[in-house]
Amino acid sequence: MDTLSVVVRRKWAVAQDIVGLELVADAQVKLPAFAAGAYIDVHIPQHKCAESVVRQYSLCNGPADTDAYVLGIKEDTRSRGGSATIHRDVLEGDKLFIGLPRNNFQLFDSSQKALLFAAGIGITPLLAMAQELAFNQRPFDLHYFARSTECAAFQDRLSEMEHSGHVNYHYGLTPEATDRAVGYAVEAAPSNTHAYCCGPTAFMDVVAAHLRQWIYPQNIHLEYF
Ligand SMILES: Cc1cc2nc3c(=O)[nH]c(=O)nc-3n(C[C@H](O)[C@H](O)[C@H](O)COP(=O)(O)OP(=O)(O)OC[C@H]3O[C@@H](n4cnc5c(N)ncnc54)[C@H](O)[C@@H]3O)c2cc1C
């Protein structure tokens, strides 16, 4: 079985242009477990069209949330059907088909503090990672870059973790200021640190360039949306 039938239990605004979806199993089955960094395919029905479109969305929940999959979905202004349909047409109580969790962005064991960098909607897999690290009492620094506080998603979940790791918000920075902030965050990181980054390509290029000055290339983990 490579698809699961789920029901939208909750849909809510988590930031400007970003909705959260909580998906629960349609039948009396348990949703498969997954590790932080995983994503699922969501089959998104299209109005007046038999074919669904399939889009990938990262799972945002922490290890303690086992009864639902939590997604954060940003509406792409040039969407041809995926995110726009979810924002406009998908309602609580609707049934959807999803794929099983897959993961190309998993956490690695390390005695060093993990460095997490997210920009914009790229927070989704990093949020899952931060929650997993906090749950396992492993140290981390999360740097979250957003246009403004209104654009920063899942602040409630992030604030719950502030006692376990450091959550640093960077709002409305210019490219030059972003470069400087990333430089400070990475400076003098031990070479065996593991670092994880997700966001727009230009942001990931900046983060990766700084990381390469300090840590082993194989310890730099990037997720492209
Ligand atoms: C592993 C993974 C995890 C992801 N996780 C998330 C997540 O947690 N949250 C999230 O919001 N997104 C996530 N994404 C992105 C998501 O899968 C979708 O790509 C996103 O929602 C846009 O889909 P869409 O159907 O709305 O837009 P699309 O219709 O796919 O359009 C996307 C972009 O394609 C371009 N485009 C539009 N029309 C055309 C055209 N005719 N020809 C060529 N290009 C065109 C535009 O630049 C547009 O911005 C993830 C992607 C991956 C691969």
The ligand as an SDF file (V2000), in Angstrom:
LIG
                    3D

 53 58  0  0  0  0  0  0  0  0999 V2000
   10.8050   17.5810   -0.2230 C   0  0  0  0  0  0  0  0  0  0  0  0
    9.9020   18.7880   -0.3640 C   0  0  0  0  0  0  0  0  0  0  0  0
    9.2610   19.2960    0.7480 C   0  0  0  0  0  0  0  0  0  0  0  0
    8.4390   20.4170    0.6340 C   0  0  0  0  0  0  0  0  0  0  0  0
    7.8370   20.9030    1.7480 N   0  0  0  0  0  0  0  0  0  0  0  0
    7.0380   21.9980    1.6510 C   0  0  0  0  0  0  0  0  0  0  0  0
    6.4220   22.5200    2.8230 C   0  0  0  0  0  0  0  0  0  0  0  0
    6.5850   22.0170    3.9420 O   0  0  0  0  0  0  0  0  0  0  0  0
    5.6000   23.6100    2.6640 N   0  0  0  0  0  0  0  0  0  0  0  0
    5.3930   24.2060    1.4420 C   0  0  0  0  0  0  0  0  0  0  0  0
    4.6240   25.1780    1.3580 O   0  0  0  0  0  0  0  0  0  0  0  0
    6.0070   23.7150    0.3280 N   0  0  0  0  0  0  0  0  0  0  0  0
    6.7910   22.6280    0.4020 C   0  0  0  0  0  0  0  0  0  0  0  0
    7.3710   22.1270   -0.7310 N   0  0  0  0  0  0  0  0  0  0  0  0
    7.0300   22.7460   -2.0420 C   0  0  0  0  0  0  0  0  0  0  0  0
    5.6960   22.1350   -2.5650 C   0  0  0  0  0  0  0  0  0  0  0  0
    5.8910   20.7660   -2.8710 O   0  0  0  0  0  0  0  0  0  0  0  0
    5.1880   22.8170   -3.8320 C   0  0  0  0  0  0  0  0  0  0  0  0
    6.2400   22.8800   -4.7680 O   0  0  0  0  0  0  0  0  0  0  0  0
    4.6510   24.2080   -3.5650 C   0  0  0  0  0  0  0  0  0  0  0  0
    3.5270   24.1480   -2.6790 O   0  0  0  0  0  0  0  0  0  0  0  0
    4.1910   24.8740   -4.8790 C   0  0  0  0  0  0  0  0  0  0  0  0
    3.2420   24.0540   -5.4820 O   0  0  0  0  0  0  0  0  0  0  0  0
    2.0480   24.6970   -6.3330 P   0  0  0  0  0  0  0  0  0  0  0  0
    1.3060   23.5830   -6.9880 O   0  0  0  0  0  0  0  0  0  0  0  0
    1.2680   25.6630   -5.5190 O   0  0  0  0  0  0  0  0  0  0  0  0
    2.8230   25.5490   -7.3800 O   0  0  0  0  0  0  0  0  0  0  0  0
    3.2810   25.0800   -8.8570 P   0  0  0  0  0  0  0  0  0  0  0  0
    2.1070   25.1490   -9.7660 O   0  0  0  0  0  0  0  0  0  0  0  0
    4.0030   23.7960   -8.7670 O   0  0  0  0  0  0  0  0  0  0  0  0
    4.2410   26.2750   -9.2120 O   0  0  0  0  0  0  0  0  0  0  0  0
    5.4550   26.4050   -8.4960 C   0  0  0  0  0  0  0  0  0  0  0  0
    6.3360   27.3980   -9.1990 C   0  0  0  0  0  0  0  0  0  0  0  0
    6.5520   26.9540  -10.5450 O   0  0  0  0  0  0  0  0  0  0  0  0
    6.5870   28.0540  -11.4240 C   0  0  0  0  0  0  0  0  0  0  0  0
    5.5690   27.8990  -12.4930 N   0  0  0  0  0  0  0  0  0  0  0  0
    4.2550   28.2220  -12.4710 C   0  0  0  0  0  0  0  0  0  0  0  0
    3.6760   27.9430  -13.6300 N   0  0  0  0  0  0  0  0  0  0  0  0
    4.6340   27.4350  -14.4280 C   0  0  0  0  0  0  0  0  0  0  0  0
    4.6480   26.9240  -15.7510 C   0  0  0  0  0  0  0  0  0  0  0  0
    3.5600   26.9170  -16.5240 N   0  0  0  0  0  0  0  0  0  0  0  0
    5.8190   26.4190  -16.2120 N   0  0  0  0  0  0  0  0  0  0  0  0
    6.9270   26.4110  -15.4380 C   0  0  0  0  0  0  0  0  0  0  0  0
    6.9550   26.8870  -14.2010 N   0  0  0  0  0  0  0  0  0  0  0  0
    5.8370   27.3930  -13.6900 C   0  0  0  0  0  0  0  0  0  0  0  0
    6.3110   29.2920  -10.6220 C   0  0  0  0  0  0  0  0  0  0  0  0
    7.5510   29.9340  -10.3740 O   0  0  0  0  0  0  0  0  0  0  0  0
    5.7210   28.8060   -9.3520 C   0  0  0  0  0  0  0  0  0  0  0  0
    6.1140   29.6660   -8.3090 O   0  0  0  0  0  0  0  0  0  0  0  0
    8.2210   21.0220   -0.6390 C   0  0  0  0  0  0  0  0  0  0  0  0
    8.8640   20.4880   -1.7570 C   0  0  0  0  0  0  0  0  0  0  0  0
    9.6910   19.4050   -1.6230 C   0  0  0  0  0  0  0  0  0  0  0  0
   10.3920   18.8600   -2.8570 C   0  0  0  0  0  0  0  0  0  0  0  0
  1  2  1  0
  2  3  1  0
  2 52  2  0
  3  4  2  0
  4  5  1  0
  4 50  1  0
  5  6  2  0
  6  7  1  0
  6 13  1  0
  7  8  2  0
  7  9  1  0
  9 10  1  0
 10 11  2  0
 10 12  1  0
 12 13  2  0
 13 14  1  0
 14 15  1  0
 14 50  1  0
 15 16  1  0
 16 17  1  0
 16 18  1  0
 18 19  1  0
 18 20  1  0
 20 21  1  0
 20 22  1  0
 22 23  1  0
 23 24  1  0
 24 25  2  0
 24 26  1  0
 24 27  1  0
 27 28  1  0
 28 29  2  0
 28 30  1  0
 28 31  1  0
 31 32  1  0
 32 33  1  0
 33 34  1  0
 33 48  1  0
 34 35  1  0
 35 36  1  0
 35 46  1  0
 36 37  1  0
 36 45  1  0
 37 38  2  0
 38 39  1  0
 39 40  1  0
 39 45  2  0
 40 41  1  0
 40 42  2  0
 42 43  1  0
 43 44  2  0
 44 45  1  0
 46 47  1  0
 46 48  1  0
 48 49  1  0
 50 51  2  0
 51 52  1  0
 52 53  1  0
M  END
$$$$
